[in-house]
Each structure stands twice: as C-alpha cells, then as structure tokens.
Amino acid sequence: MDGSEDPRRGSLFDAFRDRRRVVSTDLTDSIPRGLRIATAYAWRFLLIAAAIGVGIWLVIQLKLLVIPLLVAILLSALLWPFFTLMLRHRFPRWLAIVISLLTTMAVVSALVWLVVWQISRELPRVQTRTVEAFERFRQYLIDGPLHLTSQQIDDLLGEGWQFLQDQASVVWSGALAFGTTIGHVGAGALLALFILITLLADGGGIWKWTLRLFPRRARRPVDGAGRAGWRTVVMYARTQLLVATIDAVGIGVGAFLLGVPLAIPIAVLVFLGAFVPFVGAIVTGAIAVFIALVYNGPWIALWMLVVVLVVQQVESHILQPILMGAAVKVHPLAVVLVVAGGAMIAGIPGALFAVPLAAFVNVVAVYLGSRAWESGNAPQGDLIWSTVPRTKKGRS
C-alpha cells in the first residue's frame, strides 16, 4: 500500500454524502415552517429555563450568603445619595463611610427606642383592654348564636391548654429552631454590615475585578449595562424610602388621632412593610385595623380601615405609578407578579428583593438589546463603582 486513495472510493463517499444531504433537505422541507420555528424556540426556551432553574436552586442553597449580599446592596443603594453628597464636598471616604453608618444606626436605634417606649407606656392599658376584649368575646359566645355555656368555654380552654402541654416537645423543637434562626439572622447581619462597608470603601475595585471575568470585547457592554442597572436600583431605593415614609406617617397619624394604642409601632411596621410593594401595605394595614377592633371597638376599627384604604389608594394611584413607575420602569402588573413569584420561591426575602431584581434585569436587558453603549449613552458617575470625585489636579 503506497498510501494513495482509491478514486472510486472517494466518488462513492461523495455520492453517499450528497444523497444523505438531499434526503435530509427533503425531510426538513416536509416539516411545516411554523413547526420548525416553534421547535427552535422551544429547545432554546428549555435551555434558558433549565439555566434559570439551576441558578434559583443555587441561590436557595446559598441563601445564608445571598440574602446578606442583597441586603448590603440594597442598603448601599439607600445610603448612596447621602454618601456621594459627602464625597462631592471633599469628605475623606473613610469619614463618609463612618458618618453614613453612624447615621443609619442612629435612625434605626431611634425607631426601636420609640417602639419600646410606647409599648412600655401603653402596656398596662393594653393589658386591661385585652382582658376586656376577651370578656366581651366570651360573653358573645354565651349570648350569641352559638349559645355556649361558661362550663363549655372553660372546658375548651382547658383542652387547649392540655393540647399545648402534650405538644411541649414540638414547641421545644420550634424554640430551638427559632434560636437557630436568630443565630443565622445575627451572622447574616454581621456579614451584610461587612459587605456594605466593603462596597462603600472599594466598590470601584470590586467592579473592575468583576469586569475582568468577561471577554475583552464584552467588557464595555457589561460595564454600561451594570451602571444603568445600578442607577435604577438607587432610584428604586430612594423612591421606596419616600413611599414607605408617607405610608407610615399617614397610617400612624391616623391611628394616633383615632386613639388607637401603639400608634408608633404600627407606623414602624407600616414603614417596614412598605418595602414589599402592595403585599406589605395590605398586611400591615390589616394589622392596624385588627388592633383598633380589639382595643377600640368596631366603629373606630371602621374609621381605621378608611384611613388605611385612603393611604393605600394614594400610594397605588399616585405614588406608585408616578414615582415608582418612573424609577424602576416596570408595569404595576409586573410588580404584582414578581412579588408573588418571589414570595412563592423564597418567602419574605423573595418578596422584598423581587422588584429591585426585576427592575435591574429589565434595565440591563433593554440596554443590551438596544446596544446603547454604541451610541455613547453609557451612564456615568454617581454609581457604586465610581471613584472619589476628582480634585483640581485631576487625581481621584
């Protein structure tokens, strides 16, 4: 064998290959064009869904790391306007970080002190009202349509107490689980604080390192998309803080004027709940109405419901469409769906971070889809990866 190829063998191979190509083309042509397009979209959609599913699974497995990271990012977005204001006035970065953190801690401490102060002040009256409400409910069970006797009510209470005693092991296990959760919350809070300080101190270095993970040709689009997304998160945090403050002041003042006890704790609860759009306002408003019903009776509870509905209507029809719609550029229907989906996937953290994540993804997708970096419209400045404002000599 001299290594030369048989020309007849090559001809047969080419003929077989051509025949196979013809058969494949005929088979493809026999499939309707719409089905071919739908199939092409379907397998690509399945791959994207699988990738998203794996990503969500990883996030759930690493939730003790992911949640503090997201909390730190959201807190940095809340602090960023105040932080950059100090940088523009030539504050040293370390001093701006210290002032930002101390101011935040002072505000949180003041809110906690107000809640504890009013609860301790109102506790005797609340206890008295609780006993009176229980007695009224007991009398209703006797005089109402159920026509229960005092002995029957006492027997039901005794059975309930016995059930709690029988389930002491379950209660103890729940207490241990609660203690473990408290430990996780404490560790997560410390981790979030560390990440927050790191982001404020060296956000630019972190972002530059992240960009190096991408191919060189993709760095400019990724940089512009990230900056646009971050600007949206900052606007969301700023707007949500304003909306939460308005909700808390409106419902808290209404509760105070109606004589509902624990007006300050109700206002703080409304403020925190407002960071979960729509759902948080409904839940906290229902708690305010329930407290008014228990301690002040049905008529005050009705007026408390009117106050809650008025505040929520102002939020839903004025604040959310005008302020939040302009900030996150996400339709209210999409907000409701992503909040519900986030709550189904990850509970309260999912509902809390659903809207800023959706807004970030939406802005990034629009930026990349429109190829905005080619037009020179990349966002600049006032972002977490920005350096300290330049001095007159041009150094940062």
Secondary structure, DSSP 8 states (H G I E B T S, - for coil): --S---HHHHHHHHHHHHHHHHHHHHHHHHS-HHHHHHHHHHHHHHHHHHHHHHHHHHHHHTHHHHHHHHHHHHHHHHHHHHHHHHHHTT--HHHHHHHHHHHHHHHHHHHHHHHHHHHHHHHHHHHHHHHHHHHHHHHHHHHSTT---HHHHHHHHHHHHHHHHHTHHHHHHHHHHHHHHHHHHHHHHHHHHHHHHHHHHHHHHHHHHHHTTS-HHHHHHHHHHHHHHHHHHHHHHHHHHHHHHHHHHHHHHHHHHTT-S-HHHHHHHHHHHTTSTTHHHHHHHHHHHHHHHHHH-HHHHHHHHHHHHHHHHHIIIIIIIIIIHHHH---HHHHHHHHHHHHHHHHHHHHHHHHHHHHHHHHHHHHHHHTGGGGT----SSSTT--S---TTS--
